[in-house]
Amino acid sequence: MHVPEIAAADLGPEIERGVPVVDVRRPEEWVGGRIGGALLIPMGEISDHVPELEVRADGGPLHVICRSGVRSLQVAGFLRAQGIDARNVAGGMLAWTATGNEVETGPTK
């Protein structure tokens, strides 16, 4: 199955439009740096959250990110098979930070 990708450099405007971002990294990775407003659902827990993600996507795209784009590609493929318009963020958080985008750190409030 083909999984559409979005470049990290193009993700900012999508976030500003309200397109949801799901981060599939482990919690200890999340604390080290994440996209503001992203939802943390570790890869191993995604299948438990499909109904919630369907609601979040609301018929539109849902961007999936991890550290480098490998896990998020797998998760986006799984979500697409569930009928969700999931898109992989190419290069993941490494690409996001390399383009100079802001990250939040520390535990969520």
C-alpha positions in Angstrom: 0.0 0.0 0.0 1.3 3.4 -1.0 1.6 5.8 2.0 1.7 9.5 1.1 4.4 11.6 2.8 4.8 15.2 3.7 8.2 16.9 4.1 8.9 18.2 7.6 9.5 21.6 6.0 5.8 21.6 4.7 4.3 20.4 8.0 4.2 23.8 9.8 1.4 25.3 7.6 -0.6 22.0 7.9 -0.4 22.3 11.7 -1.5 25.9 11.5 -4.5 24.8 9.5 -5.4 22.4 12.3 -4.3 19.1 10.7 -3.6 16.7 13.6 -0.1 15.2 14.3 0.3 11.9 16.0 3.7 11.1 17.5 4.4 7.3 17.7 7.7 7.4 19.6 8.2 6.2 23.1 7.4 8.5 26.0 11.1 9.0 26.9 11.7 10.2 23.3 8.6 12.5 23.5 9.9 14.3 26.6 13.2 15.0 24.8 11.5 17.1 22.1 8.2 17.1 20.3 6.0 19.2 18.1 3.7 21.4 20.1 0.1 20.1 20.0 1.1 16.7 18.8 -0.7 13.7 20.3 1.6 11.0 21.8 0.5 7.4 21.0 3.4 5.0 21.1 3.5 2.7 18.1 2.6 -0.4 20.1 -0.6 1.2 21.3 -1.9 2.5 18.0 -4.4 -0.3 17.4 -6.1 0.6 20.7 -6.7 4.2 19.5 -8.1 3.8 16.0 -11.6 5.1 16.9 -10.1 8.1 18.6 -7.8 8.8 15.6 -10.8 8.5 13.3 -12.5 11.2 15.3 -9.4 13.4 15.3 -8.9 13.1 11.6 -12.6 13.9 11.0 -12.4 12.8 7.4 -9.2 14.8 6.7 -5.5 14.0 6.8 -3.7 12.9 9.9 0.1 13.3 10.0 2.2 10.6 11.7 5.7 11.3 13.0 8.5 9.4 14.8 12.2 10.0 15.2 13.3 9.3 11.6 10.2 8.3 9.6 10.5 4.5 9.8 8.0 3.7 12.6 5.6 6.5 11.4 5.6 5.0 7.9 4.5 1.7 9.3 1.8 3.2 11.5 0.5 5.4 8.6 0.2 2.3 6.5 -1.7 0.6 9.2 -4.0 3.6 9.7 -4.7 3.8 6.0 -5.7 0.2 6.0 -8.3 1.2 8.7 -9.7 3.9 6.4 -7.9 6.9 7.9 -6.1 9.4 5.6 -2.8 9.0 7.4 0.4 10.6 6.0 4.0 10.0 7.0 6.2 12.9 8.0 9.3 12.1 5.9 12.5 12.2 8.0 10.5 12.4 11.3 11.6 14.6 14.2 15.2 14.6 12.9 14.0 16.4 9.7 11.6 18.7 11.7 14.4 20.0 13.9 16.9 20.1 11.0 14.6 22.6 9.3 14.8 24.9 12.4 11.2 24.2 13.6 10.4 24.7 17.3 10.1 21.8 19.7 8.7 21.5 23.2 10.6 19.6 25.8 9.9 18.1 29.2 6.7 16.4 30.5 3.4 17.6 29.3 1.3 19.6 31.7 
